[in-house]
Amino acid sequence: MAERRDPRDTFGLGVASWGGLGKEHVDRQDPCWQERLPFERVRRTKLYKKYVEAFVNRRAFSEVELLEALSYEDFKQGCVYNFLTDGDVDALSYLKAIVNRHQLNELLIATWCISGLDWLTLAHWVEEGRIGRLAMRLSFTYPSFYPDVWQRIKTFIYEHKGRCEAKCVKSHGKVMAGANEAEGFYFTAQGSANFNTNPRVENCCLQFDKGRMNSRGTSF
C-alpha cells in the first residue's frame, strides 16, 4: 500500500513544506526530524556558516532581529550572505544595515514598488550625502498604482539634477547594487522582497564583489 502523504508536503519531509512552518505535531526525537531542525520556525535569529569566510546564512523574524544580527560583524568583500526571513523584513532593511556602515557613491535599486515612507527615507539619505547618486528602476505600472509618490519622485529628480534618476520598466526584479570605490566596497542584493513591507517568508542574497556589482548594474 502506498504511503499517504500530506498534500502540502511538497518535498516529502513528513510535515508541511519548509519543515515545520506549519503547526503540525511532530516527534522531535525522531532522527529524521533532527536533521531538519535548522529549518524549524524559532523566534530568534540563528547564524550558520559554511566554507568559512565565504558563505554566511542567517534567519530573522523581524527587522530588529535582522539589524541586530548584521551588527555583529562588518561585511567582508568576497563573502556571500544568505538570509531567510519571516516578518517585517523588506529590501530596505538590508540597505539600512549597509548605509549605516558605508557611504555609497552610487546606488541602483530595481524593485516593483516603493511606498511613500520608504521613498522619504531614500530621499533623506541622498540629501544627507549618504547616497551620492541614486538610480531606480520601477515597474511600468508604478505611476498608476502610486501616483502621489511618483509625483514626489519626479519633483525630487528635478530639484536634485544629476543625483537621482528613475525609470519605469517592464521588470519584476528585486535587485540593489552599490559601491564606495574609495573604500573598495561593492555589494549586490538579490531577493524576493520589495521595498514595501513584506509580512511573509522572504529570501535575500547579499554578495560583496566588484565584478558581481558591475554585472548587475549594467543589466538594468
N, C-alpha and C positions, 0 to 999 in steps of 0.2 A: 504494500500500500504506500502511495506517495505521501511524503511528509507534508502536512498542512503548514502554510506559511502566511503570516500576516501580509495582506496586500501592500501595506506601507513599507514592508521590509525589503526595500529595493535591492540591497546588496547581500541579503541573506545573513544578516547579523544576529537574527533572533529577537531583535527589538526594532523599534521604529528607525528609519533612516537617520544617520548621524549618531547612531549608537547611544541613544538614551536622551535625546532632546524631548521625546515624548514622556508620558507619565506611566508607561507600562511597568509592572512589577517584574524585577529580575533578581536572580540569585547572585549576589556579588561575590560569593565564594566559588562560583563556577570559574574554573581556569580560563575558559574561553572569554568570559566577561572581563577577567582581569587584564587580558590583552587589549581590551577596548577602553580601559579606564581613561586614557588621555583625552577621549572624546566625550566623556560624561560632562553634562552641564553642571558646573560648580560655580557658586557665587564668589569667585576670587580669580585673580589673574595668575596664570602659570607661565613659566618660561621653559622652553625646550631648546636645546642646542644640538645641532647636528653638524659635523665637519667644522670643528672649532674655528672661529674667525671667518666662517663662510656663510652659514645659514643660522638664522635665529627665528624660531617660531614662537608666537605668543598668542594668548587668548585674553579677551577682556569683555566685560558685560556692561560697561558704561564708559563714557568719555573720561570721567575722572580716573577710573582704573587704568585706562589706556595711557593717559598722560603721566600717571604715576609710574607705570611700568617703563615708559620711554625715558623717564628722567634718571633711571638707574645708571645709564651709560650713554656716552655720546655715540652718534652714528659713525661707523668706520667705512672709509672708501674700500670698495672691493667686497663688501658684505651684502647679503640679501636677507631681508627681514620679512617673514611671512606671518600674517595675522588672520585669526578667525574671531569675529566679534559678534556680540548679540546685545542689542540695546541702543542707546542714543549715540552711537558711534558713526560718524559720516566722514566724507573725504576731508572736510575742513579740520577735523580732529587731528589728522596726521600732519596737515600743514601747520597747525598751531605749534606742534612739537618742534617742527623744523625751523619755523620763523623765530621761535623763542631762542634758538641756538645760533642761527646763522642769518645774516642779512643776505638777501638774494638780489643779485644784479638783474636777473631776468627770471620770469616765471611764466610757464604755459599751463593753462587749465582747459581741459576738454571735459565737458560734463553735459548731461541732458538738461539740467536746470539748476539755478541758484536762487535762493529765496532773498527777499529784501534785506533781512537782517544779516545774512551771510555776505551779501554784496557790500553792505556798510562796513563790515569787518575788513574785507579786501581793500576797499577804498581808503580806509583809515591807514592800513599798512603802507599803501602807496604814498599817501600824503606824509607819513612819518619817515619815509625813505627806507623802510624795512624791505620793501619790494621796489627795485629800481624801475623795471619795465614789466608790465603785465599784459599778456595776450590771452584772450579767451575764445574758445570755440564752443558755441552753444547749439542746442537743437534748432532746426529750422522752424519748429513750432513755438519756440520760446516767446517771441514777441506777442503772439496771440494768447498764450497761457499766462504770461506775466507782463502785461503791457506797462504797468506803472514802474516796475523795476527796470524794464528795458529802457524806458524813457530816462530814468536816473542814470543808467549806464551810459547812454548816448550823451547826456549832458556832461557827465564826468569826463568822457573822452574828449569832448570839445574843450573843456576847461584845462585839461592836462595833456595837450597835444604832444605826441611823441612818447608818452609814458604809459599809455593804455590803448588797447585796441580790442574790438570784439567782433566776431563774425558768427552768423548763424548758418550752420551747415547740416547736411544730411548725415548725421553721425550719432551713434548711441554709445560712443566710447567714453570711458571714465579714466582719464589719464592726467597726471601732473608731472611736469619736468621743470627743474630749476637749477640754477648754478650761482656760485660765487667764485669766479675764476681766480681772484687774488688769494683765496684761502685754499684753492684746489678742491672745492666742494661741489659735487654734482649728484643729483638724485632724480629718480623716476619713481612714481607711484602709480600702480595699475590695480584697480579693484572693481568691485561690483557696486559700491555705494556712490550715490550722488552727493552734492553739497547739501541738499536738504536733509532733514532728519530722517534716518533710516531705522525704524524700530523693529529690526528683524536681523536674522543672521546674515552677515556680510563678510567678504574676504578682501584682503589687500596685500599687495607685494611691494615692498619698498626696496629699490635697488640703488646702490650708491656706486655709480660707474660713469665715467665721462662718455664713453662710447655709446652706452645704452641711452643716456640722456640725449645725446645728439640724434640718435636714430628715432627716438620717439618725438623729438621736437620737429624734425623735418617731415614726419608723417602727417602732421597737421598744418 
